[in-house]
Amino acid sequence: MSRPKKMILQIAVLLALMGITLYLLLRDRNLSLVWASLRSARKEYIALAAASMLFYIFCGGWCIRVLLHGLGQSMSVWRCFKYSFVEFYFSALTPSSTGGQPMQLVYMKQDGYRLSDSTVLILIVTALYKLSFLVLSLVFLAAYWPLVQDKLLRLRFLFGLGLMLNILLIAALGFLLFSKKLLFRIATGTMHLLGKLRLVKNPEKRVYSLARKSIQYRRCAFFMRAHPLVVLRTFGVLTLQRLAILVVPYLVYRSFGLAQYSVGALVAVQLLLSMCVDMLPLPGAVGASETVFLILFGPIFGERLLTSAVLLSRGISFYLMVLLSGLVLCGIQLARMARKERRAKEKGGSQ
């Protein structure tokens, strides 16, 4: 399937999931009451939530800028937003958010950055982002254990699965970054075995690809050892980025005039939600996020405000950002087409 057709299919799947989710959320609700509660939300808190998400987008690109400076290269502030919008948009379209980083590499290559350098930086960002999420989860869930204990028991399967997958991913990245031969030998041995069992076509080609990636991981590990302060700063930026999206439910909570729970308590509940749904194979975790939100935040917002709360929280932290990211990408593509057309005219005129 060609890339445009694949992208159209991904957008169609995302829109279908969004439509089904919205229908299920509003199916048995009094729409006039939902609309009234939405209108009653204090606009200053909604604006703060939107600004927090823009800060989240900015931090995603800023950490790449920090690492690039470690390599002696520069990157404009606009590109901080650009690459982060690219990552957010394509992560939203793909299951388990797997499409964002590859598309970042595509756009960075188009802007003249070497693919080898960009790959190393994206790998570091991915590993540190997952690590910051795990650290924040352990800290906040421990700090607010009495609040989250019962909620965690209700979702223990999803939480356990999410925790296990995150730990395995971080461990795998750690092996790839710092083990010299062990993981590569395991991977190549497994690939040869799958080839003999006729479960994988062209195992030699896959092994060659693994060898190339192994070299990139070695370069990544060397960078991290050579620039520990840069890596630490990047970890700090990524922690701030994760906190920026985690506070959105609290700001929505305050927009309704509620103040019983602290910001730390709602961040802990949101971390529990994220741990349950982030690794699920659904584009943007659409449907799963809303369902788990209703379970976890039901006692916090109450029956009267719960539907409006999930609409605002997910609307600001996901759907609005997907729309904004899509508009930014359309603008980038139109600008690129205009430049190509102008260059073609200039070339034709010079002849």
C-alpha contacts under 8 A as a table, 3 or more apart, distances in Angstrom:
res1	aa1	res2	aa2	distance
1	M	5	K	6.51
1	M	6	K	6.18
2	S	5	K	5.43
2	S	6	K	6.09
3	R	6	K	5.01
3	R	7	M	6.04
4	P	7	M	5.08
4	P	8	I	6.18
5	K	8	I	5.07
5	K	9	L	6.20
6	K	9	L	5.09
6	K	10	Q	6.22
7	M	10	Q	5.00
7	M	11	I	6.19
8	I	11	I	5.15
8	I	12	A	6.13
9	L	12	A	5.01
9	L	13	V	6.18
10	Q	13	V	5.14
10	Q	14	L	6.20
10	Q	93	L	5.58
10	Q	94	T	6.89
11	I	14	L	5.08
11	I	15	L	6.09
11	I	93	L	6.26
12	A	15	L	5.14
12	A	16	A	6.05
13	V	16	A	5.07
13	V	17	L	6.18
14	L	17	L	5.16
14	L	18	M	6.12
14	L	92	A	7.96
14	L	93	L	6.33
14	L	283	P	6.26
14	L	284	G	7.98
14	L	286	V	7.68
15	L	18	M	4.97
15	L	19	G	6.06
16	A	19	G	5.10
16	A	20	I	6.17
17	L	20	I	5.17
17	L	21	T	5.99
17	L	286	V	6.32
17	L	287	G	6.75
18	M	21	T	5.09
18	M	22	L	6.06
18	M	286	V	6.53
18	M	287	G	7.31
19	G	22	L	5.20
19	G	23	Y	6.12
20	I	23	Y	5.11
20	I	24	L	6.19
20	I	287	G	7.96
21	T	24	L	5.22
21	T	25	L	6.12
21	T	286	V	7.35
21	T	287	G	5.34
21	T	290	E	7.64
22	L	25	L	5.09
22	L	26	L	6.20
23	Y	26	L	5.36
23	Y	27	R	5.53
24	L	27	R	5.17
24	L	28	D	7.94
25	L	28	D	7.66
25	L	29	R	7.66
25	L	307	T	6.94
26	L	29	R	5.12
26	L	30	N	7.86
26	L	31	L	7.18
26	L	307	T	7.72
29	R	34	V	7.51
30	N	33	L	5.47
30	N	34	V	6.39
31	L	34	V	4.98
31	L	35	W	6.03
32	S	35	W	5.11
32	S	36	A	6.06
33	L	36	A	4.97
33	L	37	S	6.19
34	V	37	S	5.28
34	V	38	L	6.20
34	V	305	L	7.53
34	V	307	T	6.90
34	V	308	S	5.76
35	W	38	L	5.04
35	W	39	R	6.19
35	W	308	S	7.75
36	A	39	R	5.14
36	A	40	S	6.20
37	S	40	S	4.96
37	S	41	A	6.50
37	S	256	F	7.94
37	S	305	L	6.75
37	S	308	S	6.56
38	L	41	A	5.50
38	L	308	S	5.86
38	L	312	L	7.85
40	S	256	F	7.04
41	A	46	I	7.59
41	A	252	V	7.84
41	A	255	S	4.92
41	A	256	F	5.02
41	A	257	G	7.86
42	R	45	Y	5.84
42	R	46	I	6.68
42	R	255	S	4.61
42	R	256	F	6.54
42	R	257	G	7.77
43	K	46	I	4.99
43	K	47	A	6.05
43	K	255	S	7.18
44	E	47	A	5.05
44	E	48	L	6.20
44	E	255	S	7.66
45	Y	48	L	4.89
45	Y	49	A	6.18
45	Y	251	L	5.58
45	Y	252	V	6.67
45	Y	254	R	6.88
45	Y	255	S	5.23
46	I	49	A	5.05
46	I	50	A	6.31
46	I	251	L	6.92
46	I	252	V	6.51
46	I	255	S	6.69
47	A	50	A	5.10
47	A	51	A	6.09
48	L	51	A	4.96
48	L	52	S	5.99
48	L	251	L	7.23
49	A	52	S	4.98
49	A	53	M	6.40
49	A	247	V	7.70
49	A	248	V	5.26
49	A	251	L	5.96
49	A	252	V	7.31
49	A	316	I	7.02
49	A	317	S	7.97
50	A	53	M	5.15
50	A	54	L	6.41
50	A	316	I	6.10
50	A	317	S	7.60
51	A	54	L	5.01
51	A	55	F	6.21
52	S	55	F	4.99
52	S	56	Y	6.20
52	S	244	A	5.37
52	S	245	I	6.77
52	S	247	V	7.95
52	S	248	V	7.32
53	M	56	Y	4.75
53	M	57	I	6.25
53	M	244	A	6.42
53	M	245	I	6.03
53	M	248	V	7.92
53	M	316	I	7.56
53	M	317	S	6.29
53	M	321	M	7.64
54	L	57	I	5.00
54	L	58	F	6.16
55	F	58	F	4.97
55	F	59	C	6.10
55	F	241	Q	7.22
55	F	244	A	6.84
56	Y	59	C	5.28
56	Y	60	G	6.46
56	Y	240	L	7.91
56	Y	241	Q	4.80
56	Y	242	R	7.16
56	Y	244	A	5.53
56	Y	245	I	6.41
57	I	60	G	5.35
57	I	61	G	7.04
57	I	81	F	6.23
57	I	84	S	5.52
57	I	85	F	6.54
57	I	88	F	7.88
57	I	241	Q	7.78
58	F	61	G	5.56
58	F	62	W	6.06
58	F	80	C	5.87
58	F	81	F	5.13
58	F	84	S	6.75
59	C	62	W	4.75
59	C	63	C	6.15
59	C	80	C	7.51
59	C	84	S	7.94
59	C	237	V	6.31
59	C	238	L	6.83
59	C	240	L	7.67
59	C	241	Q	5.54
60	G	63	C	5.92
60	G	64	I	7.25
60	G	80	C	7.09
60	G	81	F	7.70
60	G	83	Y	7.81
60	G	84	S	5.16
60	G	238	L	7.12
60	G	241	Q	6.87
61	G	64	I	5.28
61	G	65	R	6.46
61	G	79	R	7.00
61	G	80	C	3.71
61	G	81	F	5.78
61	G	82	K	7.40
61	G	83	Y	5.75
61	G	84	S	4.97
62	W	65	R	4.87
62	W	66	V	6.24
62	W	77	V	7.63
62	W	80	C	5.18
62	W	81	F	7.99
62	W	237	V	7.72
63	C	66	V	5.01
63	C	67	L	6.37
63	C	125	V	7.35
63	C	234	T	5.26
63	C	237	V	6.22
63	C	238	L	6.99
64	I	67	L	5.18
64	I	68	L	6.07
64	I	80	C	7.49
64	I	121	L	6.63
64	I	122	I	7.49
64	I	125	V	7.37
65	R	68	L	5.00
65	R	69	H	6.18
65	R	74	S	7.08
65	R	75	M	5.73
65	R	76	S	7.99
65	R	80	C	6.90
66	V	69	H	5.26
66	V	70	G	6.55
66	V	230	V	6.92
66	V	233	R	7.74
66	V	234	T	6.65
67	L	70	G	4.95
67	L	71	L	6.70
67	L	121	L	6.57
67	L	230	V	6.49
67	L	231	V	7.39
67	L	234	T	7.23
68	L	71	L	5.05
68	L	72	G	6.43
68	L	73	Q	5.21
68	L	74	S	6.42
68	L	75	M	7.35
68	L	121	L	7.62
69	H	72	G	4.78
69	H	73	Q	5.02
69	H	74	S	5.85
69	H	75	M	7.97
70	G	73	Q	7.37
70	G	227	H	7.07
70	G	230	V	6.52
75	M	79	R	6.56
75	M	80	C	7.54
76	S	79	R	5.36
76	S	80	C	6.78
77	V	80	C	5.05
77	V	81	F	6.89
78	W	81	F	5.38
78	W	82	K	6.15
79	R	82	K	4.57
79	R	83	Y	5.89
80	C	83	Y	5.79
80	C	84	S	6.32
81	F	84	S	5.23
81	F	85	F	5.96
82	K	85	F	5.22
82	K	86	V	6.25
82	K	328	V	7.75
83	Y	86	V	5.01
83	Y	87	E	6.21
83	Y	104	Q	5.80
83	Y	107	Y	7.30
83	Y	108	M	7.62
84	S	87	E	5.00
84	S	88	F	6.09
84	S	104	Q	7.88
85	F	88	F	5.10
85	F	89	Y	6.02
85	F	325	S	5.01
85	F	328	V	7.35
85	F	329	L	7.68
86	V	89	Y	5.33
86	V	90	F	6.24
86	V	100	G	6.67
86	V	103	M	6.80
86	V	104	Q	6.15
86	V	325	S	6.84
86	V	329	L	7.04
87	E	90	F	5.58
87	E	91	S	5.84
87	E	99	G	7.59
87	E	100	G	3.95
87	E	101	Q	5.89
87	E	103	M	6.80
87	E	104	Q	5.93
88	F	91	S	5.20
88	F	92	A	6.13
88	F	100	G	6.30
88	F	321	M	7.78
88	F	322	V	7.04
88	F	325	S	7.02
89	Y	92	A	5.23
89	Y	93	L	6.65
89	Y	100	G	7.04
89	Y	321	M	7.97
89	Y	322	V	5.55
89	Y	325	S	5.56
89	Y	326	G	6.45
90	F	93	L	5.06
90	F	94	T	6.41
90	F	97	S	7.48
90	F	99	G	5.28
90	F	100	G	4.63
90	F	103	M	7.11
91	S	94	T	5.41
91	S	95	P	7.68
91	S	96	S	7.63
91	S	97	S	4.01
91	S	98	T	5.92
91	S	99	G	5.04
91	S	100	G	4.31
91	S	101	Q	7.85
91	S	283	P	7.38
91	S	284	G	6.86
92	A	95	P	7.84
92	A	97	S	6.11
92	A	100	G	7.92
92	A	283	P	5.37
92	A	284	G	4.36
92	A	322	V	7.05
93	L	97	S	7.39
93	L	99	G	7.41
93	L	283	P	5.12
93	L	284	G	6.65
94	T	97	S	5.28
94	T	98	T	5.90
94	T	99	G	5.56
94	T	282	L	7.21
94	T	283	P	4.75
94	T	284	G	7.19
95	P	98	T	6.29
95	P	99	G	8.00
95	P	280	L	7.29
95	P	281	P	4.39
95	P	282	L	4.46
95	P	283	P	4.38
95	P	284	G	7.05
95	P	285	A	7.72
96	S	278	D	6.64
96	S	279	M	5.13
96	S	280	L	5.58
96	S	281	P	4.70
96	S	282	L	6.00
96	S	283	P	6.50
96	S	284	G	7.24
96	S	285	A	7.36
97	S	100	G	6.44
97	S	283	P	6.69
97	S	284	G	6.60
98	T	101	Q	7.07
98	T	102	P	7.99
99	G	102	P	5.83
99	G	103	M	6.48
100	G	103	M	5.43
100	G	104	Q	6.30
101	Q	104	Q	4.97
101	Q	105	L	6.45
101	Q	122	I	6.76
102	P	105	L	5.16
102	P	106	V	6.52
103	M	106	V	4.89
103	M	107	Y	6.33
104	Q	107	Y	5.27
104	Q	108	M	6.07
105	L	108	M	5.09
105	L	109	K	6.03
105	L	115	L	6.82
105	L	118	S	6.27
105	L	119	T	6.79
105	L	122	I	7.90
106	V	109	K	5.21
106	V	110	Q	6.33
107	Y	110	Q	5.01
107	Y	111	D	6.37
108	M	111	D	5.06
108	M	112	G	6.55
108	M	113	Y	5.53
108	M	114	R	7.91
108	M	115	L	7.72
108	M	118	S	7.10
109	K	112	G	5.17
109	K	113	Y	5.05
109	K	114	R	6.18
109	K	115	L	5.93
109	K	118	S	7.93
110	Q	113	Y	7.43
113	Y	117	D	7.33
113	Y	118	S	6.73
114	R	117	D	5.42
114	R	118	S	6.20
115	L	118	S	5.03
115	L	119	T	5.92
116	S	119	T	5.31
116	S	120	V	6.47
116	S	216	Q	7.01
117	D	120	V	5.29
117	D	121	L	6.36
118	S	121	L	5.13
118	S	122	I	6.11
119	T	122	I	5.23
119	T	123	L	6.15
119	T	216	Q	7.33
120	V	123	L	5.22
120	V	124	I	6.32
120	V	216	Q	6.34
120	V	217	Y	6.99
120	V	219	R	6.92
120	V	220	C	5.02
121	L	124	I	5.15
121	L	125	V	6.20
121	L	220	C	7.41
122	I	125	V	5.03
122	I	126	T	6.06
123	L	126	T	5.13
123	L	127	A	6.19
123	L	220	C	7.41
124	I	127	A	5.23
124	I	128	L	6.09
124	I	220	C	6.94
125	V	128	L	5.21
125	V	129	Y	5.84
125	V	234	T	7.62
126	T	129	Y	5.15
126	T	130	K	6.26
127	A	130	K	5.38
127	A	131	L	6.18
127	A	170	I	6.29
127	A	173	L	6.44
127	A	174	G	7.95
128	L	131	L	4.88
128	L	132	S	5.99
128	L	234	T	7.78
128	L	235	F	5.80
128	L	238	L	7.29
129	Y	132	S	5.19
129	Y	133	F	6.26
129	Y	235	F	7.22
129	Y	238	L	5.80
129	Y	239	T	7.39
130	K	133	F	5.12
130	K	134	L	6.28
130	K	166	N	6.99
130	K	170	I	6.71
131	L	134	L	5.11
131	L	135	V	6.16
131	L	170	I	6.73
132	S	135	V	5.11
132	S	136	L	6.04
132	S	235	F	6.87
132	S	238	L	6.88
132	S	239	T	5.53
132	S	242	R	7.82
133	F	136	L	5.24
133	F	137	S	6.06
133	F	239	T	7.41
133	F	242	R	7.03
134	L	137	S	5.08
134	L	138	L	6.25
134	L	166	N	7.46
134	L	167	I	7.90
135	V	138	L	5.29
135	V	139	V	6.18
136	L	139	V	5.17
136	L	140	F	5.97
136	L	239	T	7.90
136	L	271	L	7.83
137	S	140	F	5.47
137	S	141	L	5.74
137	S	268	A	7.18
137	S	271	L	5.80
137	S	272	L	7.26
137	S	275	M	7.94
138	L	141	L	5.43
138	L	142	A	5.97
139	V	142	A	5.38
139	V	143	A	6.13
140	F	143	A	4.95
140	F	144	Y	6.05
140	F	264	G	7.27
140	F	265	A	7.91
140	F	267	V	7.45
140	F	268	A	5.10
140	F	271	L	7.90
141	L	144	Y	5.27
141	L	145	W	5.44
141	L	148	V	6.84
141	L	268	A	5.57
141	L	269	V	7.94
141	L	271	L	7.86
141	L	272	L	7.58
142	A	145	W	5.05
144	Y	147	L	5.55
144	Y	148	V	6.42
144	Y	264	G	7.95
144	Y	265	A	6.26
144	Y	268	A	6.72
145	W	148	V	5.20
145	W	149	Q	5.47
146	P	149	Q	5.49
146	P	150	D	7.84
147	L	150	D	7.22
147	L	151	K	7.70
147	L	265	A	7.50
148	V	151	K	5.10
148	V	152	L	5.82
148	V	268	A	7.49
148	V	269	V	6.54
148	V	272	L	7.87
149	Q	152	L	5.19
149	Q	153	L	6.38
150	D	153	L	5.15
150	D	154	R	6.52
151	K	154	R	5.26
151	K	155	L	6.60
151	K	296	L	6.27
152	L	155	L	5.20
152	L	156	R	5.46
152	L	159	F	7.11
152	L	272	L	7.37
153	L	156	R	4.86
155	L	158	L	5.56
155	L	159	F	5.99
155	L	276	C	7.54
156	R	159	F	5.01
156	R	160	G	5.73
157	F	160	G	5.17
157	F	161	L	6.07
158	L	161	L	5.11
158	L	162	G	6.02
158	L	275	M	7.88
158	L	276	C	4.81
158	L	277	V	7.29
159	F	162	G	5.11
159	F	163	L	5.97
159	F	272	L	7.24
159	F	275	M	5.87
159	F	276	C	4.55
160	G	163	L	5.13
160	G	164	M	5.99
160	G	276	C	7.82
161	L	164	M	5.19
161	L	165	L	6.10
161	L	276	C	7.40
162	G	165	L	5.20
162	G	166	N	6.11
162	G	275	M	5.25
162	G	276	C	5.33
162	G	277	V	7.05
162	G	278	D	7.25
162	G	279	M	6.12
163	L	166	N	5.22
163	L	167	I	6.15
163	L	275	M	6.38
163	L	276	C	7.89
164	M	167	I	5.21
164	M	168	L	6.04
165	L	168	L	5.07
165	L	169	L	6.02
165	L	279	M	7.26
166	N	169	L	5.09
166	N	170	I	6.15
166	N	279	M	7.86
167	I	170	I	5.17
167	I	171	A	5.99
168	L	171	A	5.00
168	L	172	A	5.95
169	L	172	A	5.05
169	L	173	L	6.13
170	I	173	L	5.12
170	I	174	G	6.04
171	A	174	G	4.93
171	A	175	F	6.16
172	A	175	F	5.09
172	A	176	L	6.11
173	L	176	L	4.96
173	L	177	L	5.99
174	G	177	L	5.07
174	G	178	F	5.97
174	G	179	S	7.69
175	F	178	F	5.38
175	F	179	S	5.00
175	F	183	L	6.43
176	L	179	S	6.02
176	L	180	K	7.97
176	L	183	L	6.59
176	L	184	F	7.82
176	L	214	S	7.24
176	L	217	Y	6.01
176	L	218	R	7.79
177	L	217	Y	5.20
177	L	218	R	6.09
177	L	220	C	6.45
177	L	221	A	4.90
178	F	218	R	7.36
178	F	221	A	5.95
179	S	182	L	6.20
179	S	183	L	6.91
180	K	183	L	7.85
180	K	184	F	7.93
180	K	218	R	7.77
181	K	184	F	5.40
181	K	185	R	6.03
182	L	185	R	5.32
182	L	186	I	6.31
183	L	186	I	5.00
183	L	187	A	6.04
184	F	187	A	5.09
184	F	188	T	6.05
184	F	210	L	7.47
184	F	211	A	7.73
184	F	214	S	7.07
185	R	188	T	5.24
185	R	189	G	5.92
186	I	189	G	5.19
186	I	190	T	6.07
187	A	190	T	5.15
187	A	191	M	6.15
187	A	210	L	7.85
188	T	191	M	4.97
188	T	192	H	6.19
188	T	207	V	5.74
188	T	210	L	7.47
189	G	192	H	5.21
189	G	193	L	6.22
190	T	193	L	5.07
190	T	194	L	6.15
191	M	194	L	5.12
191	M	195	G	6.15
191	M	200	V	7.51
191	M	203	P	5.93
191	M	206	R	7.27
191	M	207	V	6.93
192	H	195	G	4.98
192	H	196	K	6.31
192	H	203	P	5.97
192	H	204	E	7.73
193	L	196	K	5.14
193	L	197	L	6.28
194	L	197	L	5.02
194	L	198	R	6.14
194	L	199	L	5.15
194	L	200	V	5.53
194	L	203	P	7.68
195	G	198	R	4.90
195	G	199	L	5.89
195	G	200	V	4.95
195	G	201	K	6.38
195	G	202	N	7.19
195	G	203	P	5.37
196	K	199	L	7.64
197	L	200	V	7.75
198	R	201	K	6.83
200	V	203	P	6.25
202	N	205	K	5.39
202	N	206	R	6.62
203	P	206	R	4.96
203	P	207	V	6.13
204	E	207	V	5.05
204	E	208	Y	6.21
205	K	208	Y	5.10
205	K	209	S	6.27
206	R	209	S	5.01
206	R	210	L	6.21
207	V	210	L	4.94
207	V	211	A	6.20
208	Y	211	A	5.03
208	Y	212	R	6.41
209	S	212	R	5.19
209	S	213	K	6.29
210	L	213	K	5.05
210	L	214	S	5.98
211	A	214	S	4.97
211	A	215	I	6.51
212	R	215	I	5.33
212	R	216	Q	6.63
213	K	216	Q	5.00
213	K	217	Y	6.24
214	S	217	Y	5.06
214	S	218	R	6.23
215	I	218	R	5.07
215	I	219	R	6.37
216	Q	219	R	5.14
216	Q	220	C	6.20
217	Y	220	C	4.82
217	Y	221	A	6.22
218	R	221	A	5.15
218	R	222	F	6.23
219	R	222	F	5.04
219	R	223	F	6.18
220	C	223	F	5.15
220	C	224	M	6.37
221	A	224	M	5.15
221	A	225	R	6.27
222	F	225	R	5.20
222	F	226	A	6.04
223	F	226	A	5.07
223	F	227	H	5.94
224	M	227	H	5.29
224	M	228	P	5.74
224	M	231	V	6.31
225	R	228	P	5.85
227	H	230	V	5.36
227	H	231	V	6.33
228	P	231	V	5.07
228	P	232	L	6.11
229	L	232	L	4.94
229	L	233	R	6.16
230	V	233	R	5.12
230	V	234	T	6.19
231	V	234	T	5.02
231	V	235	F	6.20
232	L	235	F	5.03
232	L	236	G	6.31
233	R	236	G	5.02
233	R	237	V	6.30
234	T	237	V	5.08
234	T	238	L	6.15
235	F	238	L	5.12
235	F	239	T	6.13
236	G	239	T	5.10
236	G	240	L	6.33
237	V	240	L	5.13
237	V	241	Q	6.14
238	L	241	Q	4.80
238	L	242	R	6.19
239	T	242	R	5.20
239	T	243	L	6.24
240	L	243	L	5.05
240	L	244	A	6.14
241	Q	244	A	5.14
241	Q	245	I	6.93
242	R	245	I	5.62
242	R	246	L	6.30
243	L	246	L	4.85
243	L	247	V	6.23
243	L	267	V	7.91
244	A	247	V	5.75
244	A	248	V	7.24
245	I	248	V	5.62
245	I	317	S	6.61
246	L	249	P	6.97
246	L	267	V	5.50
246	L	270	Q	6.09
246	L	271	L	7.05
247	V	250	Y	5.22
247	V	251	L	6.35
247	V	263	V	7.07
247	V	266	L	7.48
247	V	267	V	5.96
248	V	251	L	5.16
248	V	252	V	6.25
248	V	313	S	6.27
248	V	316	I	7.81
248	V	317	S	6.88
249	P	252	V	5.01
249	P	253	Y	6.00
249	P	266	L	6.99
249	P	267	V	7.87
249	P	270	Q	7.48
249	P	309	A	7.77
249	P	313	S	5.47
250	Y	253	Y	4.81
250	Y	254	R	6.21
250	Y	263	V	5.88
250	Y	266	L	5.82
250	Y	267	V	7.29
251	L	254	R	5.07
251	L	255	S	6.10
252	V	255	S	4.93
252	V	256	F	6.80
252	V	309	A	6.59
252	V	312	L	6.83
252	V	313	S	6.32
253	Y	256	F	5.66
253	Y	257	G	7.16
253	Y	258	L	5.87
253	Y	259	A	7.64
253	Y	301	F	7.13
253	Y	309	A	7.30
254	R	257	G	5.10
254	R	258	L	5.12
254	R	259	A	6.30
255	S	258	L	7.33
259	A	262	S	7.18
261	Y	265	A	6.21
261	Y	266	L	6.96
261	Y	300	I	7.87
262	S	265	A	5.25
262	S	266	L	6.60
263	V	266	L	5.35
263	V	267	V	6.11
264	G	267	V	5.02
264	G	268	A	6.16
265	A	268	A	5.15
265	A	269	V	6.46
266	L	269	V	5.01
266	L	270	Q	6.11
267	V	270	Q	5.04
267	V	271	L	6.07
268	A	271	L	5.07
268	A	272	L	6.33
269	V	272	L	5.07
269	V	273	L	6.33
269	V	296	L	6.95
269	V	297	F	7.71
270	Q	273	L	4.90
270	Q	274	S	6.11
271	L	274	S	5.00
271	L	275	M	6.09
272	L	275	M	5.17
272	L	276	C	6.35
273	L	276	C	5.21
273	L	277	V	6.45
273	L	289	S	7.24
273	L	292	V	6.41
273	L	293	F	6.84
273	L	296	L	7.42
274	S	277	V	5.36
274	S	278	D	5.37
274	S	289	S	7.87
275	M	278	D	5.93
275	M	279	M	7.72
276	C	279	M	7.57
277	V	280	L	5.38
277	V	285	A	6.17
277	V	288	A	6.37
277	V	289	S	6.21
278	D	285	A	6.52
280	L	285	A	6.45
281	P	285	A	7.31
282	L	285	A	4.76
282	L	286	V	6.44
283	P	286	V	6.20
284	G	318	F	7.84
285	A	288	A	5.53
285	A	289	S	5.71
286	V	289	S	5.91
286	V	290	E	7.04
287	G	290	E	5.32
287	G	291	T	6.12
288	A	291	T	5.14
288	A	292	V	6.11
289	S	292	V	5.32
289	S	293	F	5.96
290	E	293	F	4.98
290	E	294	L	6.33
290	E	310	V	6.54
290	E	314	R	7.48
291	T	294	L	5.30
291	T	295	I	6.61
292	V	295	I	5.04
292	V	296	L	6.10
293	F	296	L	5.26
293	F	297	F	5.59
293	F	298	G	7.54
293	F	310	V	6.73
294	L	297	F	5.60
294	L	298	G	5.30
294	L	306	L	6.94
294	L	307	T	7.83
294	L	310	V	7.25
295	I	298	G	5.58
296	L	299	P	7.36
296	L	300	I	7.99
297	F	300	I	5.02
297	F	301	F	6.12
297	F	302	G	8.00
297	F	306	L	7.41
298	G	301	F	5.65
298	G	302	G	5.50
298	G	303	E	6.61
298	G	306	L	6.08
299	P	302	G	5.26
299	P	303	E	7.79
301	F	304	R	7.66
301	F	305	L	5.67
301	F	306	L	5.35
301	F	309	A	7.25
302	G	305	L	5.78
302	G	306	L	5.77
303	E	306	L	5.33
303	E	307	T	7.74
304	R	307	T	7.56
305	L	308	S	5.40
305	L	309	A	5.96
306	L	309	A	4.95
306	L	310	V	6.30
307	T	310	V	5.36
307	T	311	L	6.24
308	S	311	L	5.08
308	S	312	L	6.12
309	A	312	L	5.23
309	A	313	S	5.89
310	V	313	S	5.10
310	V	314	R	5.78
310	V	315	G	7.71
311	L	314	R	5.60
311	L	315	G	5.42
312	L	315	G	4.85
312	L	316	I	5.91
313	S	316	I	5.47
313	S	317	S	6.04
314	R	317	S	5.12
314	R	318	F	5.35
314	R	319	Y	6.54
315	G	318	F	5.69
315	G	319	Y	4.81
315	G	320	L	5.65
316	I	319	Y	6.31
316	I	320	L	5.21
316	I	321	M	6.87
317	S	320	L	6.78
317	S	321	M	6.47
318	F	321	M	5.26
318	F	322	V	6.05
319	Y	322	V	5.07
319	Y	323	L	6.24
320	L	323	L	5.15
320	L	324	L	6.11
321	M	324	L	4.94
321	M	325	S	5.82
322	V	325	S	5.05
322	V	326	G	6.04
323	L	326	G	5.11
323	L	327	L	6.27
324	L	327	L	5.12
324	L	328	V	6.20
325	S	328	V	5.08
325	S	329	L	6.16
326	G	329	L	5.13
326	G	330	C	6.15
327	L	330	C	5.04
327	L	331	G	6.20
328	V	331	G	5.04
328	V	332	I	6.23
329	L	332	I	4.94
329	L	333	Q	6.16
330	C	333	Q	5.14
330	C	334	L	6.10
331	G	334	L	5.13
331	G	335	A	6.06
332	I	335	A	5.18
332	I	336	R	6.14
333	Q	336	R	5.02
333	Q	337	M	6.17
334	L	337	M	5.07
334	L	338	A	6.13
335	A	338	A	5.04
335	A	339	R	6.23
336	R	339	R	5.14
336	R	340	K	6.28
337	M	340	K	5.12
337	M	341	E	6.17
338	A	341	E	5.10
338	A	342	R	6.10
339	R	342	R	5.06
339	R	343	R	6.10
340	K	343	R	5.14
340	K	344	A	6.10
341	E	344	A	5.04
341	E	345	K	6.24
342	R	345	K	5.13
342	R	346	E	6.17
343	R	346	E	4.99
343	R	347	K	5.99
344	A	347	K	5.06
344	A	348	G	6.07
345	K	348	G	4.98
345	K	349	G	5.98
346	E	349	G	5.02
346	E	350	S	6.13
347	K	350	S	5.24
347	K	351	Q	6.50
348	G	351	Q	5.30
